[in-house]
Amino acid sequence: MATFLLEVGTEELPASFLASALEQWRSQIPASLQTHLLDAQSIEVLGTPRRLAILAQGIPKQQPNQTEEIKGPPAQAAFQKGQPTPAALGFARKQGVSVADFELRDTPKGEFVCTKTTLGQEAELVLAALIPEWILALEGKRFMRWGDGELKFSRPIRWLVALMDDHVLPITLHNSSSTVVSDRISRGHRVLHPQPVTINHAQDYVQTLEAAFVQVDPLQRQATIANQVQTAAQSLQGKAIPSPALLAEVTHLVEWPTAVVGEFDAAFLDLPPEVITTEMVNHQRYFPVQASQSASSSAPAQDLLPYFITIANGDPAKSALISAGNERVLRARLADGQFFYQADQAIALADYLPKLASVTFQADLGSVAIKVDRIGKNAAEIAQQLGLDASTTATITRAAQLCKADLVTQWWVSFLNCKG
């Protein structure tokens, strides 16, 4: 049994592609190995923004031999007076076996000679053929070409590590002048360990990269981030507002996570919590902090503290500088949010309704104003069918009328511009 390592080194991958690629490999590669009779005892799919990796333990060094029966000439034609005929010798030569390997099989048409044993290939040969297929089979949005080649991937591929134990598997990805050839040389963290990293043995992969300031296991990296975020929040006498989606995204944005605390002007706490957390989470990938006594876990935070936590991928010694830069960005974001929120408050929500006529809902279904009219009519009809009283019906009708008015407020338009 052997340990197999594949690492595909790239320019920084989008977090969404990294998450998708890991899932694709988790399902595709075990199935591929099984199909080619190279079942592994365990398979880890690993990755960071600069690499995708497979670490498989307990892979057979050779496929098992397989025996399949191939029907040859009739027994009467294969042997005359106990001696093989030219027909038997030709069949043996064609199948790569000796006459002694023949077996007689009864069939409805009489006895025939048949047999063939297929020798299993060495695992290194099989894997060398499969690896390019695994890489190029990955799917994603907006793949790119680079250099003057035709190879397409999410980001340019810069290096390949392919090892069976301590032996390099010869792999080549052809891309004209930028052809990539496998080696045992990987890369560490861009800032903390810019020197090349040598992987002497496939089993040493995770530990070697750890020493080069790369946490290659995404589950380990996510656990590190979650722990650091909560520890940082506790140091502020608060707790981080949980966001599984944000945690998953940030995990795929860094190789060596460092939680950095930032602060913003407490005057911004007069804004609705949704405005503050939207600027932090959706725009900046920050973790908001709320007072420890707040009971809410999924509802909008009501007791926000004037702090945030960001996950840096740089030098931890530069945390103060990183914090200052993030504080400047958030200050500008919150100032924009404050402006648009106050501007929208100066106008009654109903006054925005005429603007809905200029927003297309769907080409064949008209504007959002027409849609709102349909919603109002449907709501009134349902209220009548339910036998609701006049006061409740009026409230429902009013809610239907205003339900889309926020789509033309300055805050919503600015939010969409930031998202787009």
N, C-alpha and C positions, 0 to 999 in steps of 0.2 A: 504494500500500500504506500501511497505517496501523498504529498501535499501540493496542491496546484494553486498558483497565484496568477491572476491577470489584473493589471492596472492600466487603465486608459487615461493618460494625462492630457488635460485640455486647458485652454483659456477658461476664465470664470464662466461657469454654466449658469443659466437662469434657474432660480429656485424651483420654479414649476417644472422645468424639464428634468432637473435632477430627481425630484420626487417621482415623476412618471417613469424615468429610466430605471430607477431602483425597483419599482414595482414590476416593470416589464421583465427585467432580468430574474426577479424572484420566481416568476412563473415559467419563463421560457428556458432558462439554463438547466434547472433540474430535469425538465422534460427532455431536453436535448441530450443530456448525458445519459439518461435512462434509455432513450431510443438507440444510442450508440453503445449500449452495454458497458457504460462507465459510471455506474451509480456510485455516488460518494456517500461516506458516512455522515458528513455534515457539510452544509454550504452556507457561507455568509456572503451577503451582498452588501458591500460597503461603498461609501462615497462622500465626497466633499464638493465644494464648488469647483475644485480643480481636478477632480478625478472620479472615475467609476472603477470599482474593483470587485473581483470575485476571489474568495479564499475558500477552497474546498479541501476538506480533510478526508483522508482514507479513500483516495481514488485508486483503482487497480492500475498497475503499470502496463497491463495488457488486457485487451478484450478476451473473454473466454472463447475457447474454440466452439464452433457450431457444426453440428452434423445435419446435413440435409440430403435427402435421397433424390437422385436424378436417374431416371430410367434410361438404360442403355439398350443394346441389341438383345434380341431373344437369346435365351440360354443355348438353344440348339445352334444358333449362328455364331455364338461367341466361343464355343468350345467344340472341337472335333477330336474324338478319341482321347479326351482328357487334356488336350493341349489348346491354349488360346489361339484363336484365329486372328487374321488381320483386323477383323471388325472389333474384336475385344481389345487388341493392342491399340488400335486407333482411338477407341473410346477412353481407355486408360490414359493415353497421352493427352488427349483433349482436356480431361478433367484434372490432370496433375496428380493422379494416383497410380498405384501399381495394381496388377491383375489380382494380387493376393488380397487387395482390399475389397474386391467385388463380393456382393451378397446376392443370393437368388431370392426373388420375390415372386410369389404366385399372383397372377392377375387373371381377369376373365379371358384374356387372350393368350394365356400360357405363362411359362416362366421367363422372367427377364433378369438381366444383371443390372444392379444399380447400387450406387453409393457415392458419397463425396463428403469429406470433412473439410470445413473451411477454418483455417487458422485465424485466430484473433489477431488484430493489428496491435502494434504498440500504442499505448495511450498518447504518447507524445505526437505521433503522426496524426492520430485522429483529432487531437486538440488543436494542432497547428492548422488543420483545415477548418475546424469549427469556429475558432476565435474571430476571424474576419466576418463570418456570417453573423455572429452574435452582435458585433459592434454595428454593422451596417443595417441590421434588422430593427434597430431601435427607431421608434417613431416619435415625432414631436412637431411643434409648430415652428415655422420660419427657419428651416435649416439653411445653412450658408455654405458657400464654396470659399476657398482661400487659395492664395498663390495663383498659379495658372493651371491647376488641376481640376478634375471633375468630382473629386470626393466631396460628399456633403455630410455635414454633421451640425449639431446645435452650435458648437464653437470649434475653432481649429484644434485639431489633435496634435499635441506637441511631443509626446513620448509614449512608449509602450514598455511595460514590464510584464514578461511572461516566463514563469518559472515552474518547473516540475522538481520539487525539492530544491536542490542547489544548481540545477541545470537550466540554462536559458533555452526556451523554445524558439525556433527561428520563425518569426512572424514578420510580414511586410505588408504595410498598407500603402498601395501605390497612389501617389497624387502628384505625378509629374515631378517637378523640381523639389517638392517638399515631401518626398516619400519618407515614411516613418518606419524604422526598423526596431524590433524588440531588443531589449537589453535588461540589465538588472539595476539600471540607474533611474531612480525616482527623484522627486523634488519635495523639499520641505516647505515650511511656511514662507511666503514671499518676503516678509519683513524679519521675522525672528530667526529664520534659518534659510537664507537664500542659496546656500551651497547645495550641490547635488548630494543625493542620498543613495548609498549602495545597499541593495537588499541581497544579503549573502545567501539566505535560505528562505523559502516561501513561508515557513513557520514564524520567521522573525518579522514579518511585515508590519503587524499592528504595533509592536513594541518599537521597531525602528522608526516608524513615522511619529510615534508619540515622542521619541527623543528629539525629533525634528520639529516639534510643536504643531503636529497635525493629529487631531482626533478623527480617525478615519471612520469609526463606527458611528453612524447617525443616531442610534439609540443612546449610546453613551454620551454623545455630544448634546442631545436633547435633555438628558437627565442632568448634565452639568449646567446647562443654561437655566433649567427650572430651579435648581438648587441655588445657583448664584443670584438669580432674580429675587427669590424669596428671602435669601439672607440679606441682600442689599435693602430690601423693603423693610425688614425687621430692624435694621440699623437706623431706620428713619421713624421708628415706632409706627410703622404701617404695614400694609400687605399689598402685594401686587395683585392687580385685577386679572384673574385667569382668562386666557384667550388661547384655546388649543390651536386655532388656525394661525395665530401670530407666532406661537411657539414653534409650530411645524415649519413655517416659512423662514423664521430666523435661523433655525437649525441648519437649513440648506444655504445660508448666506455666509457662514463663517467656517473656518477650519480650527481655530483655537479661540474659543469664546472667552470674553472678559466682560463682566457686567460693570457698567459705568453709570454712576448716578449724576443726574443733572437737576437743576432747579429753575423755576420760572417765577415771574412776578405774581405774588399772591393776589393782586388785584384782578387777575384773569379768572380767579375762582368765582367771580360774580356771574360769569357766563354759565349757561346750562351745562351740566356734566357731559351731555352728548356732544356738544360742540368741542369741548376740550379733548375728550377721548377719541373723537373722530380724527382730529388733527394729529394726535399722538400715534394712534394705531394704524389708521388707514394710509396716512401720508408719510409718516416717519418711522414706522415699525418700532415705536417705543412702548414700554409697559407702563401704564399709569399706576399710581400708588394711592391707596385710600387708607383712611384711618383704620386701625386694627379692630376697633369695636364695630365697624360696619358689618352687617350680617349678610349683605347681598353678595352673591357669587356670580350670577349671570345677568342680573338686572343692571341698568345704568348706575354707575357709582354716584352716590349722593354726598359722600364725605371725602372728596378728593383732597389730597395734600399737594402742595406746590412743588412736587418732585416728579421725576420720571426716571426710568431705567432703560438704558439702551445696551445692546450687545455689540461690543467692538471686536474687530478682527485684526487689530493692530498690536502695537507694543503696549503691554499693560503699564509700563513705566510712563507712558504718555497719556494716561487716563485723564489727567487734569486738562490737558490741551484738547483731547477728544471731547470731554464734557463741555468745555467752553464753546467749541464749534457747534455742537448739537444744541446748546442753549440758545445761541444766536439764531439758528434756523427755526427752532420752535417759537421763539419770541416773535419772529416775523409771521409765522403761521397763525399764532393766536391773535396777533394784532389784526390780521386780515379777517379771521373769523369774527372777532369782536366788531369790526367795522360793518361787515355784512349783516350780522345779527342785529345790530342797532339800527341799521338802515331799513331792514325788513320790519322791525317793530314800529317804525314811524308810519307805516302804511297798514291799514286794515287788510286782513287776509282776503276778504271779499273783493277788495279793489284790484286784486291781481287777476280775477276771473276773465276779464276781456282779453288778456294776453294769451290765454289758452287757445284762442281761435287761431293763433299764428304758429302753434306747435302741432306738427303732424303726428297723429297716433299710428295710422297705417294708411297707405296710399288709397286703398279701396274702401276704408272705413271712416275717412275724414279726420278732423282735428281732435285734439284732446277735449276741446269744449263740447264737441258733439258727443264724445264718449261720456263726458260728465252728465250731459243731458240724458243719455240712455241709462246711466247708473241711477240718476234721480227718479226716472220713471219706473224702473224696476223696483227700486227701494219702496216707492210709494205703493206700488201694486202689492208687494209682499206684505207691507204693513197692513194694508186693507184686508188681505187674506187671513192674516193672523188676528184680525179684530183688535188692533192696538188703538188706544185712545188718541184723541186729537193732539195732545201735548207731546206724547211719545212720537207720533207720526211726524210732527213738525221738527222735532230734534233729529230724527233720522233723515228727513229731507234736507235739512240744513247741513248735516254731516256729509251727505252725498254731494251736495253742491260744492263744498269746500275741500273735498278729499284729494283733489289734484292741484289745488292752488299753489302749493309749495314748489311745484315743478318750475315755476317762473320767478321764484324769489331770487334775490341776488346770492343768498347763501347756497342754495341748491345749484345754481348755475356755476358758481365758483368751485363747488365740490366736484361737479362733473368735469370741469376743465382740468382740475388737478388729477382726477382719476384717468382722464383720457390722455 
